[in-house]
C-alpha cells in the first residue's frame, strides 16, 4: 500500500467527495495534490466540535450531514447552509454509531436515519423534511440500527447494527420497495441464513457483500457462522460462500473487490478473501479498535473514510490526513 500524508488544519470531520477529502464542519476541502480550498462560499455558520466528529455527504456533494457519532443531534446542510437540526433517540446513543446515510432516487435526495425511535428506520426528503415512511401502521422489531451503507446504485441499504444481548447483526433493505411500502423497513428483505455475530460488512458490488464475524461467538452448533471468519454474501441467492479463517485480528472492513478487503482494526491491513492471508499492512499507523457495532469509547475510534471509487482509505489525524492507496495488483484483484 502507498501512504500519502496531507497537511491540514484542525479537523472536525472527514469524508470523501470525488477525489478530495472534505471537512464539512469547517467548510474546507483537501486535495491529494495538497491543495486546500473552501467547499462553499455559502457557509455562514461555525459548526463547532459538538456536531463535528462525523459527517457524510450526498453523491453530488450538495447536501451534508454533520453529527455526533455517539450523540443524539446532527445538522443537515445544503451547499454549506444550515437546513435544519436532526435528532435521534437518547436510548444507548452513547454506545453505538449514529445511523445515517444519503440516497438519491430519480433525482430526489433522501436521508435515511432513525428520527422517530432507535429501532425505526425512516426515509426523509432532505428538501422538505417530510419523513415519507412514517405511517401509523409501522411496527419495527427490536434492533439498534447503525453504520448504514447504501449500495452504489442506490438500490439496497445495509444496516450493521446490534440486538440485545448484545449480538451484532447485518441486514439489507430494498430501498425502492420500502418507499412504496414503509412496512418493509420493519423487517429486512435479506439476512444471512446462518446465525452469527456479524461484526463488520461492506458492499463489494451492488448485490454482493463481504461479511465478517467477531471472536465473541455465543454458540457453536451447525447453524452458526464461524468466528473470526470472512465470507461473501450474494443477495440474489441469499447464500454465503464458504467462510475463510482470517490469519489475524480484524473487525472493520472495506471491500476493495471480490478478492481483497481493507481492515482497519488496530492498524491498516489488506486481507485476501480466498486465503484469509494478510497480503499488506502498515502497523505504524494507528487506525482504532472498532470491531463491533458497539464502540462507545471515543478514544478507541478513529476518523476513517473509504472512497468506493478509488478504493482509498483516509484517516483523520492531528493536523494531518493519512491517505492509503492499494497497490495495482490488489486493485486488479490479482494474487
C-alpha positions in Angstrom: 0.0 0.0 0.0 1.1 3.6 -0.6 0.9 6.2 2.1 0.4 9.9 1.5 0.2 12.4 4.3 -1.8 15.6 3.7 -1.2 18.6 6.0 -4.5 20.0 7.4 -5.6 22.5 10.0 -7.7 21.4 12.9 -10.1 18.8 11.6 -13.6 18.2 12.9 -14.7 15.6 10.3 -13.5 14.0 7.1 -15.4 12.5 4.2 -14.6 11.8 0.6 -16.2 13.8 -2.2 -15.0 12.7 -5.5 -11.2 12.7 -5.1 -10.9 15.3 -2.3 -11.3 15.0 1.4 -13.8 17.4 2.9 -14.3 18.7 6.5 -17.9 19.8 6.2 -17.8 21.3 9.7 -15.1 23.7 8.8 -16.0 24.1 5.2 -12.5 23.0 4.0 -11.6 20.6 1.2 -8.2 18.9 1.0 -6.9 17.7 -2.4 -4.5 14.8 -3.0 -2.2 17.5 -4.5 -2.0 19.1 -1.1 -4.3 21.9 -2.1 -6.8 23.4 0.4 -10.0 25.3 -0.6 -13.3 26.3 0.7 -16.1 23.9 -0.1 -18.8 26.6 -0.4 -18.9 30.3 -0.2 -22.3 30.0 1.4 -21.1 28.5 4.7 -22.1 31.2 7.3 -22.1 29.0 10.4 -19.4 28.0 12.9 -20.2 24.3 13.3 -18.2 23.6 16.4 -16.9 20.3 17.8 -20.3 19.4 19.3 -21.6 18.5 15.9 -18.3 17.7 14.3 -16.8 14.3 14.8 -18.6 12.6 11.9 -20.0 13.6 8.5 -21.5 12.2 5.4 -22.5 13.8 2.1 -24.8 13.1 -0.8 -23.3 11.7 -4.0 -23.3 15.2 -5.7 -21.9 16.9 -2.6 -24.9 19.3 -2.4 -26.0 18.0 1.0 -24.0 17.1 4.0 -25.0 15.8 7.4 -22.7 16.5 10.4 -23.4 14.6 13.5 -22.2 13.4 16.9 -21.1 9.8 16.4 -22.2 8.8 19.9 -24.7 11.6 20.4 -28.3 12.4 19.5 -28.0 15.5 17.3 -26.9 16.5 13.9 -27.0 19.3 11.4 -28.3 18.9 7.8 -26.6 21.3 5.3 -27.3 22.3 1.8 -24.4 24.0 -0.1 -22.9 24.9 3.3 -26.0 26.5 4.7 -28.0 25.0 7.6 -31.3 23.4 6.6 -32.3 22.1 10.0 -31.3 20.1 13.0 -31.8 16.3 13.1 -32.2 14.1 16.2 -32.3 10.5 17.3 -33.3 8.7 20.4 -31.1 9.0 23.5 -31.5 5.3 24.2 -28.0 3.8 24.3 -26.9 6.6 21.9 -23.5 6.8 23.7 -22.8 3.2 22.8 -23.2 2.9 19.0 -22.7 5.0 16.0 -25.5 7.3 14.8 -27.3 5.6 11.9 -27.4 7.8 8.8 -26.9 7.5 5.0 -27.9 9.5 1.9 -29.5 8.1 -1.1 -30.6 9.8 -4.4 -33.5 8.2 -6.3 -34.9 9.7 -9.5 -33.1 13.0 -8.8 -34.5 13.3 -5.3 -32.2 13.0 -2.3 -33.2 11.4 0.9 -31.6 11.0 4.4 -32.1 7.5 5.9 -31.9 7.6 9.7 -33.9 6.9 12.9 -35.6 10.1 13.9 -38.7 8.5 15.4 -37.3 5.7 17.5 -34.0 3.9 17.9 -35.3 0.8 16.2 -37.3 2.5 13.4 -35.6 3.2 10.1 -37.1 6.1 8.2 -36.5 7.9 4.9 -36.7 11.7 4.9 -36.9 14.1 2.0 -34.0 16.3 2.6 -35.5 19.4 0.9 -38.9 19.3 2.6 -38.1 17.5 5.9 -41.0 15.2 5.3 -40.4 11.7 6.7 -42.1 9.8 3.9 -42.1 6.4 5.6 -43.6 7.4 9.0 -47.0 5.8 8.8 -49.2 4.7 11.7 -49.0 1.0 10.7 -45.3 0.8 11.4 -44.3 -1.9 13.9 -40.5 -2.1 13.9 -38.7 -5.0 15.6 -36.2 -4.5 18.4 -32.9 -3.6 16.9 -30.3 -0.9 17.2 -29.6 0.2 13.5 -26.1 1.5 12.9 -23.3 2.0 10.4 -25.7 2.4 7.5 -24.3 1.9 3.9 -26.1 2.2 0.6 -25.1 0.3 -2.5 -23.5 2.3 -5.3 -26.7 2.0 -7.5 -28.9 3.2 -4.6 -31.0 0.0 -4.6 -30.0 -1.5 -1.2 -29.5 -0.3 2.3 -27.1 -2.3 4.6 -27.5 -1.9 8.3 -24.7 -3.1 10.6 -26.3 -2.8 14.0 -27.0 -5.0 17.0 -29.6 -6.7 19.1 -29.7 -7.5 22.7 -27.8 -9.3 24.4 -25.7 -8.0 22.5 -25.0 -9.6 19.2 -24.0 -7.7 16.1 -26.2 -8.3 13.1 -26.3 -7.4 9.4 -29.4 -7.0 7.3 -30.4 -5.4 3.9 -33.4 -3.5 2.8 -34.7 -2.8 -0.8 -34.9 1.0 -0.7 -37.4 1.4 -3.6 -39.7 -1.3 -2.1 -39.5 0.5 1.3 -40.5 3.8 -0.2 -43.5 2.1 -1.8 -44.4 0.1 1.3 -42.8 1.6 4.5 -43.8 -1.5 6.5 -40.9 -3.3 4.7 -38.5 -1.2 6.8 -39.7 -3.1 9.8 -38.4 -6.4 8.6 -35.3 -6.8 6.3 -35.7 -8.3 2.9 -32.3 -10.0 3.2 -30.5 -11.6 6.2 -27.7 -14.2 6.2 -29.1 -17.7 6.6 -26.6 -18.7 9.2 -26.8 -17.1 12.6 -23.7 -15.3 13.8 -22.1 -12.3 15.5 -21.6 -10.3 12.2 -19.3 -7.5 13.5 -18.5 -6.0 10.1 -19.6 -5.9 6.5 -19.1 -4.0 3.2 -20.6 -3.9 -0.3 -18.3 -5.5 -2.9 -20.7 -4.5 -5.7 -24.4 -3.7 -5.9 -25.6 -7.1 -4.9 -22.7 -8.7 -3.2 -21.5 -8.1 0.4 -18.5 -9.3 2.4 -19.3 -10.1 6.0 -17.1 -10.9 9.0 -17.6 -12.4 12.4 -16.1 -11.5 15.7 -14.4 -13.7 18.2 -17.4 -13.4 20.6 -19.5 -16.3 19.2 -22.3 -17.2 21.5 -23.0 -20.8 20.3 -21.1 -23.3 18.2 -23.7 -25.6 16.6 -24.0 -26.2 12.8 -26.4 -23.2 12.3 -23.8 -20.6 13.4 -21.4 -18.7 11.3 -17.8 -19.5 12.5 -16.0 -16.8 14.4 -13.0 -14.8 13.1 -14.0 -15.6 9.5 -15.0 -13.7 6.4 -17.5 -14.8 3.7 -19.1 -13.4 0.6 -22.9 -12.9 0.8 -24.8 -13.0 -2.5 -28.1 -11.1 -2.1 -29.7 -12.6 -5.2 -29.5 -16.1 -3.8 -29.1 -15.2 -0.1 -26.2 -17.6 0.1 -22.9 -17.3 1.9 -19.7 -18.6 0.4 -17.6 -21.0 2.5 -16.2 -18.9 5.4 -12.4 -18.2 5.3 -10.5 -18.1 8.5 -8.5 -14.8 8.8 -4.9 -15.2 9.9 -5.0 -12.0 12.0 -7.3 -10.0 14.3 -9.8 -8.0 12.2 -13.1 -6.2 12.6 -13.6 -3.0 10.4 -13.5 -4.0 6.7 -14.0 -2.1 3.4 -14.2 -4.1 0.2 -11.7 -3.3 -2.5 -13.0 -6.0 -4.8 -14.2 -9.7 -4.7 -10.6 -10.8 -3.8 -9.3 -8.2 -1.3 -10.6 -6.1 1.6 -9.2 -3.4 3.8 -9.3 -4.0 7.5 -8.7 -1.1 9.9 -8.7 -2.9 13.3 -5.7 -1.6 15.2 -3.7 -0.8 12.0 -4.3 -0.9 8.2 -4.1 -4.2 6.5 -5.3 -5.9 3.3 -6.8 -9.4 3.6 -7.1 -11.9 0.8 -10.6 -13.3 0.8 -9.6 -16.5 -0.8 -7.0 -17.5 1.8 -7.5 -15.3 4.8 -3.9 -14.2 4.5 -2.7 -10.6 5.2 -1.0 -9.5 2.0 -0.1 -6.0 3.0 -0.1 -4.0 6.2 1.3 -0.8 7.9 1.5 -1.3 11.7 3.0 2.1 12.2 -0.4 3.7 11.6 -3.0 3.6 14.3 -6.5 3.0 12.9 -8.5 2.4 16.0 -10.2 -0.5 17.8 -13.5 -0.6 16.1 -14.5 -4.3 15.6 -18.2 -4.2 16.5 -21.4 -2.3 16.1 -21.0 -1.3 19.8 -18.0 1.0 20.0 -18.7 3.6 22.7 -15.1 4.5 23.7 -14.3 7.6 21.6 -10.6 7.3 22.4 -10.5 4.0 20.5 -12.3 5.4 17.5 -10.5 6.9 14.5 -12.0 9.1 11.8 -11.8 6.6 8.9 -13.5 7.0 5.5 -13.4 4.9 2.4 -13.5 6.1 -1.2 -15.6 3.5 -3.0 -14.5 4.7 -6.5 -10.7 4.8 -5.9 -10.6 2.2 -3.1 -8.5 4.6 -1.0 -8.7 5.0 2.8 -8.3 8.3 4.6 -7.6 8.5 8.3 -8.0 11.7 10.3 -5.1 12.8 12.5 -3.9 15.9 14.3 -3.3 18.4 11.6 -2.9 15.7 9.0 -4.8 13.2 6.9 -3.2 9.9 6.1 -4.3 8.5 2.7 -3.7 4.8 1.9 -3.9 3.5 -1.7 -3.8 -0.2 -2.6 -1.0 -1.4 -4.9 -2.0 -2.0 -8.5 -2.1 -5.8 -8.3 -4.5 -5.5 -5.4 -6.8 -3.2 -7.4 -6.8 -5.6 -10.3 -7.7 -8.5 -7.9 -4.6 -10.5 -8.8 -2.9 -13.0 -6.5 
